[in-house]
Amino acid sequence: MRSKKHDFIPEGFVGKCGKGYILKNWIIHRGLGAPIVNKQFRDAVRLTGSKREHLLANKLKLRMMAGGPRYAAMAERK
């Protein structure tokens, strides 16, 4: 069975009675709009502060201390 592609979550109602409309938040679980993180980000978050922190690359560990997981996982341009 496949996971859901998206969800619409009602945020609020604007207007009066029959002439109003519902504001909805569109959350995408898979596809082009889905929030996807790279392997470095997953490793940085999963391994930091655990018993297996020694498995984290030194360069990634230093960047993690400097600016957090988002900064640590940013790709370097050559």
PDB file of N, CA, C and O in Angstrom:
ATOM      1  N   MET A   1       0.838  -1.172   0.000  1.00  0.00           N
ATOM      2  CA  MET A   1       0.000   0.000   0.000  1.00  0.00           C
ATOM      3  C   MET A   1       0.891   1.247   0.000  1.00  0.00           C
ATOM      4  O   MET A   1       1.862   1.329   0.753  1.00  0.00           O
ATOM      5  N   ARG A   2       0.556   2.187  -0.831  1.00  0.00           N
ATOM      6  CA  ARG A   2       1.345   3.403  -0.941  1.00  0.00           C
ATOM      7  C   ARG A   2       0.943   4.420   0.127  1.00  0.00           C
ATOM      8  O   ARG A   2      -0.184   4.421   0.623  1.00  0.00           O
ATOM      9  N   SER A   3       1.901   5.284   0.461  1.00  0.00           N
ATOM     10  CA  SER A   3       1.608   6.342   1.427  1.00  0.00           C
ATOM     11  C   SER A   3       0.813   7.459   0.742  1.00  0.00           C
ATOM     12  O   SER A   3       0.743   7.528  -0.485  1.00  0.00           O
ATOM     13  N   LYS A   4       0.221   8.323   1.557  1.00  0.00           N
ATOM     14  CA  LYS A   4      -0.571   9.425   1.020  1.00  0.00           C
ATOM     15  C   LYS A   4       0.301  10.376   0.229  1.00  0.00           C
ATOM     16  O   LYS A   4       1.458  10.606   0.583  1.00  0.00           O
ATOM     17  N   LYS A   5      -0.247  10.927  -0.838  1.00  0.00           N
ATOM     18  CA  LYS A   5       0.495  11.896  -1.622  1.00  0.00           C
ATOM     19  C   LYS A   5       0.403  13.292  -0.994  1.00  0.00           C
ATOM     20  O   LYS A   5       1.397  14.017  -0.958  1.00  0.00           O
ATOM     21  N   HIS A   6      -0.772  13.669  -0.502  1.00  0.00           N
ATOM     22  CA  HIS A   6      -0.929  14.984   0.117  1.00  0.00           C
ATOM     23  C   HIS A   6      -2.131  14.998   1.063  1.00  0.00           C
ATOM     24  O   HIS A   6      -2.981  14.108   1.032  1.00  0.00           O
ATOM     25  N   ASP A   7      -2.175  16.028   1.900  1.00  0.00           N
ATOM     26  CA  ASP A   7      -3.281  16.257   2.821  1.00  0.00           C
ATOM     27  C   ASP A   7      -3.684  17.720   2.743  1.00  0.00           C
ATOM     28  O   ASP A   7      -2.843  18.595   2.539  1.00  0.00           O
ATOM     29  N   PHE A   8      -4.977  17.979   2.906  1.00  0.00           N
ATOM     30  CA  PHE A   8      -5.474  19.338   3.052  1.00  0.00           C
ATOM     31  C   PHE A   8      -5.944  19.497   4.487  1.00  0.00           C
ATOM     32  O   PHE A   8      -6.839  18.779   4.933  1.00  0.00           O
ATOM     33  N   ILE A   9      -5.347  20.431   5.212  1.00  0.00           N
ATOM     34  CA  ILE A   9      -5.708  20.661   6.611  1.00  0.00           C
ATOM     35  C   ILE A   9      -6.408  22.012   6.706  1.00  0.00           C
ATOM     36  O   ILE A   9      -5.809  23.035   6.375  1.00  0.00           O
ATOM     37  N   PRO A  10      -7.669  22.038   7.153  1.00  0.00           N
ATOM     38  CA  PRO A  10      -8.401  23.312   7.266  1.00  0.00           C
ATOM     39  C   PRO A  10      -7.765  24.227   8.315  1.00  0.00           C
ATOM     40  O   PRO A  10      -7.509  23.807   9.444  1.00  0.00           O
ATOM     41  N   GLU A  11      -7.514  25.478   7.933  1.00  0.00           N
ATOM     42  CA  GLU A  11      -6.887  26.458   8.828  1.00  0.00           C
ATOM     43  C   GLU A  11      -7.908  27.419   9.430  1.00  0.00           C
ATOM     44  O   GLU A  11      -7.785  27.809  10.592  1.00  0.00           O
ATOM     45  N   GLY A  12      -8.903  27.799   8.654  1.00  0.00           N
ATOM     46  CA  GLY A  12      -9.888  28.748   9.165  1.00  0.00           C
ATOM     47  C   GLY A  12     -10.925  29.074   8.118  1.00  0.00           C
ATOM     48  O   GLY A  12     -10.823  28.639   6.971  1.00  0.00           O
ATOM     49  N   PHE A  13     -11.920  29.839   8.511  1.00  0.00           N
ATOM     50  CA  PHE A  13     -13.016  30.243   7.624  1.00  0.00           C
ATOM     51  C   PHE A  13     -12.987  31.746   7.454  1.00  0.00           C
ATOM     52  O   PHE A  13     -12.849  32.480   8.433  1.00  0.00           O
ATOM     53  N   VAL A  14     -13.117  32.217   6.215  1.00  0.00           N
ATOM     54  CA  VAL A  14     -13.129  33.645   5.913  1.00  0.00           C
ATOM     55  C   VAL A  14     -14.461  33.983   5.264  1.00  0.00           C
ATOM     56  O   VAL A  14     -14.886  33.307   4.326  1.00  0.00           O
ATOM     57  N   GLY A  15     -15.110  35.005   5.745  1.00  0.00           N
ATOM     58  CA  GLY A  15     -16.388  35.433   5.178  1.00  0.00           C
ATOM     59  C   GLY A  15     -17.544  35.133   6.108  1.00  0.00           C
ATOM     60  O   GLY A  15     -17.356  34.821   7.284  1.00  0.00           O
ATOM     61  N   LYS A  16     -18.751  35.236   5.555  1.00  0.00           N
ATOM     62  CA  LYS A  16     -19.959  34.994   6.335  1.00  0.00           C
ATOM     63  C   LYS A  16     -20.836  33.980   5.616  1.00  0.00           C
ATOM     64  O   LYS A  16     -20.996  34.031   4.396  1.00  0.00           O
ATOM     65  N   CYS A  17     -21.385  33.085   6.365  1.00  0.00           N
ATOM     66  CA  CYS A  17     -22.371  32.090   5.903  1.00  0.00           C
ATOM     67  C   CYS A  17     -21.970  31.416   4.595  1.00  0.00           C
ATOM     68  O   CYS A  17     -20.890  30.832   4.504  1.00  0.00           O
ATOM     69  N   GLY A  18     -22.822  31.492   3.594  1.00  0.00           N
ATOM     70  CA  GLY A  18     -22.599  30.781   2.336  1.00  0.00           C
ATOM     71  C   GLY A  18     -21.634  31.468   1.393  1.00  0.00           C
ATOM     72  O   GLY A  18     -21.214  30.870   0.402  1.00  0.00           O
ATOM     73  N   LYS A  19     -21.269  32.723   1.679  1.00  0.00           N
ATOM     74  CA  LYS A  19     -20.379  33.452   0.766  1.00  0.00           C
ATOM     75  C   LYS A  19     -18.928  33.421   1.222  1.00  0.00           C
ATOM     76  O   LYS A  19     -18.099  34.156   0.685  1.00  0.00           O
ATOM     77  N   GLY A  20     -18.611  32.597   2.189  1.00  0.00           N
ATOM     78  CA  GLY A  20     -17.244  32.516   2.688  1.00  0.00           C
ATOM     79  C   GLY A  20     -16.501  31.346   2.073  1.00  0.00           C
ATOM     80  O   GLY A  20     -17.045  30.612   1.248  1.00  0.00           O
ATOM     81  N   TYR A  21     -15.269  31.185   2.478  1.00  0.00           N
ATOM     82  CA  TYR A  21     -14.464  30.060   2.001  1.00  0.00           C
ATOM     83  C   TYR A  21     -13.532  29.595   3.114  1.00  0.00           C
ATOM     84  O   TYR A  21     -13.225  30.346   4.039  1.00  0.00           O
ATOM     85  N   ILE A  22     -13.095  28.363   3.011  1.00  0.00           N
ATOM     86  CA  ILE A  22     -12.218  27.756   4.014  1.00  0.00           C
ATOM     87  C   ILE A  22     -10.784  27.837   3.521  1.00  0.00           C
ATOM     88  O   ILE A  22     -10.481  27.447   2.394  1.00  0.00           O
ATOM     89  N   LEU A  23      -9.895  28.351   4.380  1.00  0.00           N
ATOM     90  CA  LEU A  23      -8.465  28.353   4.067  1.00  0.00           C
ATOM     91  C   LEU A  23      -7.898  26.992   4.461  1.00  0.00           C
ATOM     92  O   LEU A  23      -8.135  26.501   5.565  1.00  0.00           O
ATOM     93  N   LYS A  24      -7.144  26.391   3.536  1.00  0.00           N
ATOM     94  CA  LYS A  24      -6.584  25.065   3.805  1.00  0.00           C
ATOM     95  C   LYS A  24      -5.080  25.092   3.618  1.00  0.00           C
ATOM     96  O   LYS A  24      -4.562  25.785   2.742  1.00  0.00           O
ATOM     97  N   ASN A  25      -4.388  24.334   4.446  1.00  0.00           N
ATOM     98  CA  ASN A  25      -2.946  24.165   4.331  1.00  0.00           C
ATOM     99  C   ASN A  25      -2.708  22.872   3.560  1.00  0.00           C
ATOM    100  O   ASN A  25      -3.241  21.824   3.924  1.00  0.00           O
ATOM    101  N   TRP A  26      -1.914  22.939   2.502  1.00  0.00           N
ATOM    102  CA  TRP A  26      -1.669  21.792   1.639  1.00  0.00           C
ATOM    103  C   TRP A  26      -0.320  21.201   2.015  1.00  0.00           C
ATOM    104  O   TRP A  26       0.712  21.835   1.792  1.00  0.00           O
ATOM    105  N   ILE A  27      -0.308  20.001   2.579  1.00  0.00           N
ATOM    106  CA  ILE A  27       0.930  19.336   2.968  1.00  0.00           C
ATOM    107  C   ILE A  27       1.183  18.189   2.018  1.00  0.00           C
ATOM    108  O   ILE A  27       0.349  17.295   1.877  1.00  0.00           O
ATOM    109  N   ILE A  28       2.344  18.211   1.360  1.00  0.00           N
ATOM    110  CA  ILE A  28       2.694  17.193   0.371  1.00  0.00           C
ATOM    111  C   ILE A  28       3.647  16.200   1.015  1.00  0.00           C
ATOM    112  O   ILE A  28       4.680  16.589   1.560  1.00  0.00           O
ATOM    113  N   HIS A  29       3.302  14.910   0.955  1.00  0.00           N
ATOM    114  CA  HIS A  29       4.109  13.865   1.578  1.00  0.00           C
ATOM    115  C   HIS A  29       5.127  13.247   0.627  1.00  0.00           C
ATOM    116  O   HIS A  29       6.217  12.864   1.052  1.00  0.00           O
ATOM    117  N   ARG A  30       4.786  13.146  -0.644  1.00  0.00           N
ATOM    118  CA  ARG A  30       5.732  12.588  -1.614  1.00  0.00           C
ATOM    119  C   ARG A  30       5.516  13.278  -2.955  1.00  0.00           C
ATOM    120  O   ARG A  30       4.416  13.738  -3.261  1.00  0.00           O
ATOM    121  N   GLY A  31       6.565  13.342  -3.738  1.00  0.00           N
ATOM    122  CA  GLY A  31       6.482  14.028  -5.016  1.00  0.00           C
ATOM    123  C   GLY A  31       7.381  15.255  -5.029  1.00  0.00           C
ATOM    124  O   GLY A  31       8.280  15.390  -4.200  1.00  0.00           O
ATOM    125  N   LEU A  32       7.125  16.152  -5.987  1.00  0.00           N
ATOM    126  CA  LEU A  32       8.000  17.308  -6.184  1.00  0.00           C
ATOM    127  C   LEU A  32       7.955  18.312  -5.031  1.00  0.00           C
ATOM    128  O   LEU A  32       8.967  18.956  -4.755  1.00  0.00           O
ATOM    129  N   GLY A  33       6.843  18.464  -4.365  1.00  0.00           N
ATOM    130  CA  GLY A  33       6.733  19.445  -3.291  1.00  0.00           C
ATOM    131  C   GLY A  33       7.083  18.918  -1.915  1.00  0.00           C
ATOM    132  O   GLY A  33       7.020  19.665  -0.939  1.00  0.00           O
ATOM    133  N   ALA A  34       7.447  17.663  -1.814  1.00  0.00           N
ATOM    134  CA  ALA A  34       7.714  17.051  -0.513  1.00  0.00           C
ATOM    135  C   ALA A  34       9.040  17.537   0.066  1.00  0.00           C
ATOM    136  O   ALA A  34      10.013  17.710  -0.667  1.00  0.00           O
ATOM    137  N   PRO A  35       9.079  17.759   1.383  1.00  0.00           N
ATOM    138  CA  PRO A  35      10.340  18.154   2.014  1.00  0.00           C
ATOM    139  C   PRO A  35      11.270  16.951   2.146  1.00  0.00           C
ATOM    140  O   PRO A  35      11.030  16.060   2.961  1.00  0.00           O
ATOM    141  N   ILE A  36      12.315  16.928   1.356  1.00  0.00           N
ATOM    142  CA  ILE A  36      13.243  15.801   1.346  1.00  0.00           C
ATOM    143  C   ILE A  36      14.609  16.293   1.831  1.00  0.00           C
ATOM    144  O   ILE A  36      15.087  17.335   1.383  1.00  0.00           O
ATOM    145  N   VAL A  37      15.228  15.557   2.731  1.00  0.00           N
ATOM    146  CA  VAL A  37      16.555  15.926   3.216  1.00  0.00           C
ATOM    147  C   VAL A  37      17.581  14.943   2.655  1.00  0.00           C
ATOM    148  O   VAL A  37      17.247  13.814   2.296  1.00  0.00           O
ATOM    149  N   ASN A  38      18.831  15.389   2.586  1.00  0.00           N
ATOM    150  CA  ASN A  38      19.870  14.514   2.045  1.00  0.00           C
ATOM    151  C   ASN A  38      20.444  13.608   3.134  1.00  0.00           C
ATOM    152  O   ASN A  38      20.118  13.752   4.313  1.00  0.00           O
ATOM    153  N   LYS A  39      21.294  12.684   2.729  1.00  0.00           N
ATOM    154  CA  LYS A  39      21.840  11.683   3.645  1.00  0.00           C
ATOM    155  C   LYS A  39      22.709  12.324   4.729  1.00  0.00           C
ATOM    156  O   LYS A  39      22.690  11.877   5.876  1.00  0.00           O
ATOM    157  N   GLN A  40      23.468  13.363   4.379  1.00  0.00           N
ATOM    158  CA  GLN A  40      24.316  14.030   5.365  1.00  0.00           C
ATOM    159  C   GLN A  40      23.477  14.636   6.487  1.00  0.00           C
ATOM    160  O   GLN A  40      23.847  14.542   7.657  1.00  0.00           O
ATOM    161  N   PHE A  41      22.350  15.255   6.137  1.00  0.00           N
ATOM    162  CA  PHE A  41      21.476  15.856   7.151  1.00  0.00           C
ATOM    163  C   PHE A  41      20.915  14.775   8.071  1.00  0.00           C
ATOM    164  O   PHE A  41      20.900  14.938   9.291  1.00  0.00           O
ATOM    165  N   ARG A  42      20.452  13.666   7.481  1.00  0.00           N
ATOM    166  CA  ARG A  42      19.907  12.575   8.298  1.00  0.00           C
ATOM    167  C   ARG A  42      20.954  12.032   9.254  1.00  0.00           C
ATOM    168  O   ARG A  42      20.669  11.805  10.430  1.00  0.00           O
ATOM    169  N   ASP A  43      22.183  11.822   8.748  1.00  0.00           N
ATOM    170  CA  ASP A  43      23.256  11.299   9.600  1.00  0.00           C
ATOM    171  C   ASP A  43      23.624  12.285  10.705  1.00  0.00           C
ATOM    172  O   ASP A  43      23.833  11.888  11.851  1.00  0.00           O
ATOM    173  N   ALA A  44      23.702  13.571  10.362  1.00  0.00           N
ATOM    174  CA  ALA A  44      24.076  14.583  11.347  1.00  0.00           C
ATOM    175  C   ALA A  44      23.068  14.628  12.487  1.00  0.00           C
ATOM    176  O   ALA A  44      23.458  14.715  13.651  1.00  0.00           O
ATOM    177  N   VAL A  45      21.795  14.571  12.173  1.00  0.00           N
ATOM    178  CA  VAL A  45      20.758  14.639  13.203  1.00  0.00           C
ATOM    179  C   VAL A  45      20.706  13.344  14.006  1.00  0.00           C
ATOM    180  O   VAL A  45      20.563  13.368  15.229  1.00  0.00           O
ATOM    181  N   ARG A  46      20.822  12.221  13.313  1.00  0.00           N
ATOM    182  CA  ARG A  46      20.676  10.923  13.982  1.00  0.00           C
ATOM    183  C   ARG A  46      21.859  10.597  14.884  1.00  0.00           C
ATOM    184  O   ARG A  46      21.670  10.049  15.970  1.00  0.00           O
ATOM    185  N   LEU A  47      23.080  10.924  14.452  1.00  0.00           N
ATOM    186  CA  LEU A  47      24.271  10.499  15.179  1.00  0.00           C
ATOM    187  C   LEU A  47      24.759  11.491  16.233  1.00  0.00           C
ATOM    188  O   LEU A  47      25.419  11.088  17.191  1.00  0.00           O
ATOM    189  N   THR A  48      24.450  12.769  16.078  1.00  0.00           N
ATOM    190  CA  THR A  48      24.935  13.766  17.031  1.00  0.00           C
ATOM    191  C   THR A  48      24.311  13.537  18.408  1.00  0.00           C
ATOM    192  O   THR A  48      23.091  13.447  18.546  1.00  0.00           O
ATOM    193  N   GLY A  49      25.172  13.444  19.418  1.00  0.00           N
ATOM    194  CA  GLY A  49      24.714  13.254  20.783  1.00  0.00           C
ATOM    195  C   GLY A  49      24.391  11.811  21.144  1.00  0.00           C
ATOM    196  O   GLY A  49      23.872  11.548  22.228  1.00  0.00           O
ATOM    197  N   SER A  50      24.692  10.874  20.252  1.00  0.00           N
ATOM    198  CA  SER A  50      24.417   9.467  20.549  1.00  0.00           C
ATOM    199  C   SER A  50      25.725   8.726  20.844  1.00  0.00           C
ATOM    200  O   SER A  50      26.805   9.312  20.771  1.00  0.00           O
ATOM    201  N   LYS A  51      25.621   7.455  21.173  1.00  0.00           N
ATOM    202  CA  LYS A  51      26.808   6.638  21.431  1.00  0.00           C
ATOM    203  C   LYS A  51      27.620   6.418  20.162  1.00  0.00           C
ATOM    204  O   LYS A  51      28.818   6.143  20.227  1.00  0.00           O
ATOM    205  N   ARG A  52      26.973   6.537  19.013  1.00  0.00           N
ATOM    206  CA  ARG A  52      27.633   6.269  17.725  1.00  0.00           C
ATOM    207  C   ARG A  52      28.098   7.544  17.026  1.00  0.00           C
ATOM    208  O   ARG A  52      28.231   7.564  15.802  1.00  0.00           O
ATOM    209  N   GLU A  53      28.346   8.611  17.794  1.00  0.00           N
ATOM    210  CA  GLU A  53      28.760   9.882  17.206  1.00  0.00           C
ATOM    211  C   GLU A  53      30.114   9.777  16.504  1.00  0.00           C
ATOM    212  O   GLU A  53      30.412  10.576  15.616  1.00  0.00           O
ATOM    213  N   HIS A  54      30.931   8.803  16.892  1.00  0.00           N
ATOM    214  CA  HIS A  54      32.243   8.629  16.263  1.00  0.00           C
ATOM    215  C   HIS A  54      32.122   8.233  14.787  1.00  0.00           C
ATOM    216  O   HIS A  54      33.101   8.333  14.048  1.00  0.00           O
ATOM    217  N   LEU A  55      30.954   7.791  14.351  1.00  0.00           N
ATOM    218  CA  LEU A  55      30.751   7.425  12.945  1.00  0.00           C
ATOM    219  C   LEU A  55      30.554   8.647  12.049  1.00  0.00           C
ATOM    220  O   LEU A  55      30.643   8.542  10.826  1.00  0.00           O
ATOM    221  N   LEU A  56      30.290   9.791  12.648  1.00  0.00           N
ATOM    222  CA  LEU A  56      30.069  11.020  11.899  1.00  0.00           C
ATOM    223  C   LEU A  56      31.402  11.554  11.379  1.00  0.00           C
ATOM    224  O   LEU A  56      32.386  11.581  12.117  1.00  0.00           O
ATOM    225  N   ALA A  57      31.441  11.973  10.126  1.00  0.00           N
ATOM    226  CA  ALA A  57      32.666  12.500   9.527  1.00  0.00           C
ATOM    227  C   ALA A  57      33.128  13.745  10.283  1.00  0.00           C
ATOM    228  O   ALA A  57      32.306  14.543  10.733  1.00  0.00           O
ATOM    229  N   ASN A  58      34.448  13.907  10.420  1.00  0.00           N
ATOM    230  CA  ASN A  58      35.008  15.037  11.172  1.00  0.00           C
ATOM    231  C   ASN A  58      34.566  16.378  10.605  1.00  0.00           C
ATOM    232  O   ASN A  58      34.231  17.298  11.352  1.00  0.00           O
ATOM    233  N   LYS A  59      34.569  16.484   9.274  1.00  0.00           N
ATOM    234  CA  LYS A  59      34.181  17.727   8.626  1.00  0.00           C
ATOM    235  C   LYS A  59      32.717  18.063   8.956  1.00  0.00           C
ATOM    236  O   LYS A  59      32.370  19.213   9.224  1.00  0.00           O
ATOM    237  N   LEU A  60      31.888  17.038   8.929  1.00  0.00           N
ATOM    238  CA  LEU A  60      30.472  17.221   9.242  1.00  0.00           C
ATOM    239  C   LEU A  60      30.285  17.579  10.715  1.00  0.00           C
ATOM    240  O   LEU A  60      29.424  18.390  11.054  1.00  0.00           O
ATOM    241  N   LYS A  61      31.081  16.981  11.578  1.00  0.00           N
ATOM    242  CA  LYS A  61      31.003  17.243  13.006  1.00  0.00           C
ATOM    243  C   LYS A  61      31.369  18.703  13.311  1.00  0.00           C
ATOM    244  O   LYS A  61      30.711  19.353  14.123  1.00  0.00           O
ATOM    245  N   LEU A  62      32.424  19.216  12.653  1.00  0.00           N
ATOM    246  CA  LEU A  62      32.844  20.604  12.860  1.00  0.00           C
ATOM    247  C   LEU A  62      31.788  21.586  12.363  1.00  0.00           C
ATOM    248  O   LEU A  62      31.500  22.587  13.020  1.00  0.00           O
ATOM    249  N   ARG A  63      31.218  21.294  11.209  1.00  0.00           N
ATOM    250  CA  ARG A  63      30.174  22.163  10.666  1.00  0.00           C
ATOM    251  C   ARG A  63      28.917  22.104  11.529  1.00  0.00           C
ATOM    252  O   ARG A  63      28.187  23.089  11.639  1.00  0.00           O
ATOM    253  N   MET A  64      28.666  20.945  12.140  1.00  0.00           N
ATOM    254  CA  MET A  64      27.512  20.785  13.032  1.00  0.00           C
ATOM    255  C   MET A  64      27.669  21.680  14.262  1.00  0.00           C
ATOM    256  O   MET A  64      26.702  22.301  14.703  1.00  0.00           O
ATOM    257  N   MET A  65      28.878  21.747  14.814  1.00  0.00           N
ATOM    258  CA  MET A  65      29.132  22.590  15.980  1.00  0.00           C
ATOM    259  C   MET A  65      29.051  24.072  15.616  1.00  0.00           C
ATOM    260  O   MET A  65      28.638  24.894  16.433  1.00  0.00           O
ATOM    261  N   ALA A  66      29.448  24.411  14.378  1.00  0.00           N
ATOM    262  CA  ALA A  66      29.471  25.808  13.959  1.00  0.00           C
ATOM    263  C   ALA A  66      28.075  26.370  13.688  1.00  0.00           C
ATOM    264  O   ALA A  66      27.779  27.511  14.044  1.00  0.00           O
ATOM    265  N   GLY A  67      27.212  25.557  13.050  1.00  0.00           N
ATOM    266  CA  GLY A  67      25.930  26.142  12.663  1.00  0.00           C
ATOM    267  C   GLY A  67      24.727  25.229  12.710  1.00  0.00           C
ATOM    268  O   GLY A  67      23.656  25.624  12.251  1.00  0.00           O
ATOM    269  N   GLY A  68      24.851  24.030  13.240  1.00  0.00           N
ATOM    270  CA  GLY A  68      23.707  23.133  13.342  1.00  0.00           C
ATOM    271  C   GLY A  68      23.596  22.199  12.148  1.00  0.00           C
ATOM    272  O   GLY A  68      24.428  22.249  11.243  1.00  0.00           O
ATOM    273  N   PRO A  69      22.579  21.351  12.137  1.00  0.00           N
ATOM    274  CA  PRO A  69      22.463  20.322  11.101  1.00  0.00           C
ATOM    275  C   PRO A  69      22.217  20.878   9.701  1.00  0.00           C
ATOM    276  O   PRO A  69      22.689  20.312   8.714  1.00  0.00           O
ATOM    277  N   ARG A  70      21.493  21.965   9.615  1.00  0.00           N
ATOM    278  CA  ARG A  70      21.209  22.528   8.288  1.00  0.00           C
ATOM    279  C   ARG A  70      22.486  23.056   7.639  1.00  0.00           C
ATOM    280  O   ARG A  70      22.716  22.842   6.448  1.00  0.00           O
ATOM    281  N   TYR A  71      23.309  23.741   8.413  1.00  0.00           N
ATOM    282  CA  TYR A  71      24.579  24.257   7.912  1.00  0.00           C
ATOM    283  C   TYR A  71      25.547  23.109   7.607  1.00  0.00           C
ATOM    284  O   TYR A  71      26.309  23.176   6.643  1.00  0.00           O
ATOM    285  N   ALA A  72      25.515  22.061   8.427  1.00  0.00           N
ATOM    286  CA  ALA A  72      26.426  20.931   8.255  1.00  0.00           C
ATOM    287  C   ALA A  72      26.144  20.183   6.959  1.00  0.00           C
ATOM    288  O   ALA A  72      27.071  19.671   6.331  1.00  0.00           O
ATOM    289  N   ALA A  73      24.896  20.112   6.556  1.00  0.00           N
ATOM    290  CA  ALA A  73      24.525  19.313   5.382  1.00  0.00           C
ATOM    291  C   ALA A  73      24.564  20.084   4.074  1.00  0.00           C
ATOM    292  O   ALA A  73      24.340  19.505   3.011  1.00  0.00           O
ATOM    293  N   MET A  74      24.846  21.388   4.133  1.00  0.00           N
ATOM    294  CA  MET A  74      24.898  22.161   2.885  1.00  0.00           C
ATOM    295  C   MET A  74      26.021  21.644   2.003  1.00  0.00           C
ATOM    296  O   MET A  74      27.134  21.398   2.466  1.00  0.00           O
ATOM    297  N   ALA A  75      25.712  21.485   0.735  1.00  0.00           N
ATOM    298  CA  ALA A  75      26.692  20.958  -0.211  1.00  0.00           C
ATOM    299  C   ALA A  75      27.756  22.010  -0.512  1.00  0.00           C
ATOM    300  O   ALA A  75      27.470  23.205  -0.587  1.00  0.00           O
ATOM    301  N   GLU A  76      28.967  21.545  -0.679  1.00  0.00           N
ATOM    302  CA  GLU A  76      30.052  22.452  -1.031  1.00  0.00           C
ATOM    303  C   GLU A  76      30.161  22.540  -2.532  1.00  0.00           C
ATOM    304  O   GLU A  76      30.062  21.532  -3.231  1.00  0.00           O
ATOM    305  N   ARG A  77      30.361  23.718  -3.017  1.00  0.00           N
ATOM    306  CA  ARG A  77      30.533  23.928  -4.458  1.00  0.00           C
ATOM    307  C   ARG A  77      32.008  24.022  -4.775  1.00  0.00           C
ATOM    308  O   ARG A  77      32.760  24.709  -4.083  1.00  0.00           O
ATOM    309  N   LYS A  78      32.416  23.336  -5.813  1.00  0.00           N
ATOM    310  CA  LYS A  78      33.840  23.367  -6.187  1.00  0.00           C
ATOM    311  C   LYS A  78      34.034  24.099  -7.480  1.00  0.00           C
ATOM    312  O   LYS A  78      35.164  24.227  -7.953  1.00  0.00           O
TER     313      LYS A  78
END
